[in-house]
């Protein structure tokens, strides 16, 4: 059995095919556009509030301590891993943070002058069979309302929140920034606490090593009061002196690192540098004209696909009329109750 090679359709054939199904090409985009207009009108206006922040690179102290630890082949606990910009972006979208945001009570004035108050589920009209389902719905809705983008080269994180009210968008944006900053503070304090505990342990060891080196040098001087006349004893004293100097330098470095870690452990300064504040940034999001044009384009594409499908079915019917008739009979004549009766 040989198959005919596929040939390309000419522009005239394509135009003829589309005009043959012009009803589909007109009705489908009109239906999609009508549904979109109804949806856009029901949804109402939406407002976006944006902010831009830069996470503080607070790892310098940890890097200094890591360098000290590396001299002894040790790994410093709490040494930060990863990118602070990416960490901040992921934190802003984390489920626990979104849960706290959704549970917060907000109070604001609408553009119409009304005053609204409540948590996110109440404000957005989210209802569930149980409080847990309501909360999950609020978290899911909130996740769809926020957008987080990063600029790795500049070290910036951009947060965009879109809601039906400009003030709510600003409040949610500010709330997310506050929770991210608090989480970063807790993270840095926890890291500094781990560093302080490590340095305390190593500083005690360094103090003991320094005392041992000084005692060894003291015994040498007691036993060799006139060591300057002996080249061998001079070399021995120099070796002991270098050991004392090294242990003393290490102890001083660890003591400074310990003080730095103690300061970082109680530091409560903001960990986010706010480049653009969310306040005053609320603007109407999107354009109904652009949205309508987009849906009209989608409807047109869908109409073309349906026209092509109808044309394919027409060719199949011409090539295999018996098979097409059987398919139509099965598709139109199938009934669940009828099938059950026949099986009985």
C-alpha positions as CSV (number, residue, x, y, z in Angstrom):
1,X,0.0,0.0,0.0
2,X,1.5,3.3,-1.0
3,X,0.7,6.6,0.6
4,X,0.5,9.9,-1.3
5,X,3.2,12.4,-0.4
6,X,2.0,15.3,1.7
7,X,1.8,18.5,-0.2
8,X,1.7,22.1,1.0
9,X,-1.5,24.0,0.9
10,X,-1.5,27.1,-1.3
11,X,-2.6,30.5,0.0
12,X,-5.8,30.2,-2.1
13,X,-6.6,26.8,-0.6
14,X,-6.0,28.1,2.9
15,X,-8.2,31.1,2.3
16,X,-10.9,29.0,0.8
17,X,-10.8,26.6,3.8
18,X,-11.1,29.5,6.3
19,X,-13.9,31.2,4.4
20,X,-15.7,27.8,4.3
21,X,-15.8,28.0,8.1
22,X,-16.2,31.8,8.4
23,X,-19.1,31.3,10.8
24,X,-16.7,29.6,13.3
25,X,-14.1,32.4,12.7
26,X,-16.6,35.0,13.6
27,X,-18.6,33.4,16.4
28,X,-15.6,32.0,18.4
29,X,-13.6,35.3,18.9
30,X,-16.9,37.1,19.6
31,X,-17.8,34.6,22.2
32,X,-14.4,34.6,23.9
33,X,-14.3,38.4,23.8
34,X,-17.7,38.7,25.3
35,X,-16.9,36.3,28.1
36,X,-13.6,38.2,28.7
37,X,-15.4,41.6,28.8
38,X,-17.9,40.3,31.4
39,X,-15.1,38.9,33.5
40,X,-13.1,42.1,33.3
41,X,-16.2,44.2,34.2
42,X,-17.0,41.9,37.1
43,X,-13.4,41.9,38.4
44,X,-13.2,45.6,38.5
45,X,-10.0,47.7,38.7
46,X,-6.8,46.3,40.1
47,X,-3.9,48.3,41.7
48,X,-0.2,47.4,42.0
49,X,2.2,48.6,44.7
50,X,5.9,48.1,44.1
51,X,9.0,48.3,46.3
52,X,12.7,47.7,45.6
53,X,15.1,46.6,48.4
54,X,18.7,45.5,48.7
55,X,19.6,42.9,51.3
56,X,22.6,43.9,53.4
57,X,25.7,41.8,52.8
58,X,26.3,41.1,56.5
59,X,28.7,38.2,56.0
60,X,32.0,40.1,56.3
61,X,32.4,39.1,60.0
62,X,31.6,35.5,59.2
63,X,34.1,35.5,56.3
64,X,36.8,36.9,58.7
65,X,36.1,34.2,61.2
66,X,36.0,31.5,58.5
67,X,39.5,32.7,57.5
68,X,40.7,32.2,61.0
69,X,39.1,28.8,61.3
70,X,40.6,27.8,57.9
71,X,44.1,28.2,59.4
72,X,43.4,25.2,61.6
73,X,41.6,23.2,59.0
74,X,38.2,23.8,60.7
75,X,34.8,24.6,59.3
76,X,33.1,27.5,61.0
77,X,29.5,26.8,62.1
78,X,26.9,29.3,60.7
79,X,29.0,30.3,57.7
80,X,26.5,31.6,55.2
81,X,25.8,29.7,52.0
82,X,24.0,30.9,48.9
83,X,23.0,34.3,47.6
84,X,21.4,36.8,49.9
85,X,19.4,38.2,47.0
86,X,18.0,34.9,46.1
87,X,17.4,34.0,49.7
88,X,15.4,37.2,50.2
89,X,13.3,36.5,47.1
90,X,12.5,33.0,48.1
91,X,11.7,34.1,51.6
92,X,9.2,36.6,50.3
93,X,7.3,33.8,48.6
94,X,7.6,31.2,51.4
95,X,4.4,29.6,52.7
96,X,5.1,30.5,56.4
97,X,5.5,34.1,55.5
98,X,2.4,34.2,53.3
99,X,0.5,32.6,56.2
100,X,1.5,35.4,58.5
101,X,0.6,38.0,55.9
102,X,-2.8,36.5,55.3
103,X,-3.6,36.3,59.1
104,X,-2.8,40.0,59.6
105,X,-5.7,42.4,60.2
106,X,-5.7,45.3,57.7
107,X,-7.7,48.5,57.9
108,X,-7.8,51.0,55.0
109,X,-10.0,53.4,52.9
110,X,-11.1,52.5,49.4
111,X,-11.1,54.9,46.5
112,X,-14.9,55.3,47.0
113,X,-14.3,56.6,50.5
114,X,-15.5,53.5,52.4
115,X,-13.5,51.9,55.2
116,X,-12.7,48.2,55.1
117,X,-11.1,46.0,57.8
118,X,-10.3,42.4,58.3
119,X,-7.8,39.7,57.4
120,X,-7.1,38.7,53.8
121,X,-9.7,36.0,53.6
122,X,-12.5,38.3,54.8
123,X,-11.4,41.2,52.5
124,X,-11.2,39.0,49.3
125,X,-14.3,37.0,50.2
126,X,-12.6,33.7,50.4
127,X,-14.7,31.0,52.1
128,X,-14.0,27.4,52.9
129,X,-15.7,24.4,54.5
130,X,-13.3,24.7,57.4
131,X,-11.0,27.5,58.8
132,X,-8.0,25.5,57.5
133,X,-9.5,25.4,54.0
134,X,-10.2,29.2,54.2
135,X,-6.6,29.9,55.2
136,X,-5.2,27.7,52.4
137,X,-7.4,29.6,50.0
138,X,-6.2,32.9,51.3
139,X,-2.5,31.8,51.0
140,X,-3.1,30.6,47.5
141,X,-4.8,33.8,46.4
142,X,-2.0,35.9,48.0
143,X,0.7,33.9,46.2
144,X,-1.1,34.8,42.9
145,X,-1.2,38.4,43.9
146,X,2.5,38.9,44.5
147,X,5.4,39.0,42.0
148,X,9.1,38.9,43.1
149,X,11.9,39.6,40.6
150,X,15.6,40.0,41.2
151,X,18.5,41.9,39.7
152,X,21.5,39.8,40.7
153,X,24.1,42.2,39.2
154,X,22.7,45.1,41.2
155,X,21.8,43.0,44.2
156,X,18.2,44.2,44.2
157,X,14.8,42.5,44.9
158,X,11.6,44.0,43.4
159,X,8.3,43.2,45.1
160,X,5.0,43.8,43.3
161,X,1.6,43.3,44.9
162,X,-1.7,43.6,43.0
163,X,-5.1,43.8,44.7
164,X,-8.5,45.4,44.1
165,X,-7.6,48.4,46.4
166,X,-4.5,50.6,46.2
167,X,-4.1,50.9,50.0
168,X,-4.4,47.2,50.5
169,X,-1.6,46.6,47.9
170,X,0.6,49.1,49.8
171,X,-0.2,47.5,53.2
172,X,0.5,43.9,51.9
173,X,3.8,45.1,50.3
174,X,4.9,46.7,53.5
175,X,3.9,43.7,55.6
176,X,5.9,41.4,53.5
177,X,9.0,43.6,53.7
178,X,8.6,43.8,57.5
179,X,8.4,40.0,57.8
180,X,11.3,39.4,55.5
181,X,13.5,41.9,57.4
182,X,12.6,40.2,60.7
183,X,13.4,36.8,59.4
184,X,16.8,38.1,58.1
185,X,17.5,39.6,61.6
186,X,16.7,36.3,63.2
187,X,18.9,34.5,60.7
188,X,21.8,36.8,61.3
189,X,21.5,36.7,65.1
190,X,21.4,32.9,65.0
191,X,24.4,32.8,62.8
192,X,26.3,35.2,65.1
193,X,25.4,33.1,68.1
194,X,26.9,30.0,66.4
195,X,30.0,32.0,65.6
196,X,30.3,33.3,69.1
197,X,30.1,29.8,70.6
198,X,32.7,28.5,68.2
199,X,35.1,31.4,68.9
200,X,34.7,31.1,72.7
201,X,35.7,27.4,72.5
202,X,38.7,28.1,70.2
203,X,39.7,31.2,72.2
204,X,40.0,29.1,75.3
205,X,42.2,26.6,73.5
206,X,44.3,29.4,72.1
207,X,44.7,30.8,75.6
208,X,46.0,27.5,76.9
209,X,48.3,27.1,74.0
210,X,49.7,30.6,74.6
211,X,50.2,29.9,78.3
212,X,52.1,26.6,77.4
213,X,54.3,28.5,75.0
214,X,55.1,31.2,77.6
215,X,55.9,28.6,80.2
216,X,58.2,26.8,77.8
217,X,60.0,30.1,77.1
218,X,60.2,30.8,80.9
219,X,61.8,27.4,81.7
220,X,64.3,28.0,78.9
221,X,65.3,31.4,80.4
222,X,65.6,29.9,83.9
223,X,67.8,27.1,82.7
224,X,69.9,29.3,80.2
225,X,70.5,32.7,81.7
226,X,73.6,33.3,79.5
227,X,72.1,31.8,76.3
228,X,73.4,34.7,74.1
229,X,76.9,33.2,74.1
230,X,75.7,30.0,72.5
231,X,74.5,30.0,68.8
232,X,72.5,26.8,69.4
233,X,70.7,28.3,72.4
234,X,70.0,31.5,70.5
235,X,68.3,29.6,67.8
236,X,66.3,27.7,70.4
237,X,65.2,30.9,72.1
238,X,64.2,32.4,68.7
239,X,62.0,29.3,68.0
240,X,60.3,29.6,71.4
241,X,59.8,33.4,70.9
242,X,58.1,32.8,67.4
243,X,55.8,30.3,69.0
244,X,54.8,32.8,71.7
245,X,54.3,35.5,69.1
246,X,52.1,33.3,66.9
247,X,50.0,32.1,69.8
248,X,49.6,35.7,71.1
249,X,48.6,36.9,67.6
250,X,46.0,34.1,67.3
251,X,44.6,34.8,70.7
252,X,44.2,38.5,70.0
253,X,42.5,37.8,66.6
254,X,40.0,35.4,68.2
255,X,39.3,37.9,71.0
256,X,38.4,40.6,68.5
257,X,36.3,38.1,66.5
258,X,34.5,37.1,69.8
259,X,33.6,40.7,70.5
260,X,32.4,41.2,66.9
261,X,30.2,38.1,67.2
262,X,28.7,39.3,70.5
263,X,27.8,42.6,68.9
264,X,26.2,40.9,65.9
265,X,24.3,38.5,68.1
266,X,22.3,41.4,69.7
267,X,22.2,43.6,66.6
268,X,18.6,44.5,65.7
269,X,19.2,47.0,62.9
270,X,17.2,46.5,59.6
271,X,18.7,44.0,57.2
272,X,17.0,45.4,54.1
273,X,18.0,48.7,52.4
274,X,14.8,50.1,50.9
275,X,15.5,51.7,47.6
276,X,11.9,52.4,46.7
277,X,9.2,52.6,49.3
278,X,5.8,50.9,48.6
279,X,4.0,54.0,50.0
280,X,2.8,56.2,47.2
281,X,3.6,53.6,44.5
282,X,0.0,52.2,44.0
283,X,-1.0,52.5,40.3
284,X,-3.8,50.9,38.3
285,X,-2.6,47.6,37.0
286,X,-3.1,46.6,33.4
287,X,-5.5,48.1,30.8
288,X,-8.9,46.8,30.0
289,X,-8.3,47.7,26.3
290,X,-5.1,45.7,26.2
291,X,-6.7,42.8,28.0
292,X,-9.7,42.8,25.6
293,X,-7.3,42.8,22.6
294,X,-5.4,39.9,24.1
295,X,-8.6,37.9,24.6
296,X,-9.7,38.8,21.1
297,X,-6.4,37.5,19.7
298,X,-6.8,34.3,21.7
299,X,-10.4,33.9,20.4
300,X,-9.1,34.3,16.8
301,X,-6.5,31.7,17.3
302,X,-9.0,29.3,18.8
303,X,-11.4,30.0,15.9
304,X,-8.7,29.2,13.3
305,X,-7.9,25.9,15.2
306,X,-11.6,25.0,15.2
307,X,-11.9,25.8,11.5
308,X,-8.9,23.6,10.7
309,X,-10.4,20.8,12.9
310,X,-13.7,21.0,11.0
311,X,-11.9,20.9,7.7
312,X,-9.9,17.8,8.7
313,X,-13.1,16.1,9.8
314,X,-14.7,17.0,6.4
315,X,-11.8,15.4,4.5
316,X,-12.0,12.3,6.8
317,X,-15.7,12.0,6.1
318,X,-15.1,12.2,2.3
319,X,-12.3,9.6,2.5
320,X,-14.0,7.2,4.9
321,X,-17.8,7.8,4.9
322,X,-18.7,4.5,6.6
323,X,-16.2,5.1,9.5
324,X,-17.4,8.7,9.9
325,X,-21.1,7.5,10.0
326,X,-20.2,4.9,12.6
327,X,-18.3,7.5,14.7
328,X,-21.3,9.9,14.5
329,X,-23.7,7.2,15.4
330,X,-21.7,6.1,18.4
331,X,-21.1,9.7,19.5
332,X,-24.7,10.9,19.2
333,X,-26.5,7.6,20.1
334,X,-24.5,6.8,23.3
335,X,-26.5,7.2,26.5
336,X,-25.4,6.0,30.0
337,X,-28.9,4.7,30.8
338,X,-29.2,3.1,27.4
339,X,-25.8,1.4,27.8
340,X,-26.8,0.0,31.2
341,X,-30.1,-1.3,29.8
342,X,-28.4,-3.0,27.0
343,X,-25.8,-4.6,29.3
344,X,-28.7,-5.9,31.5
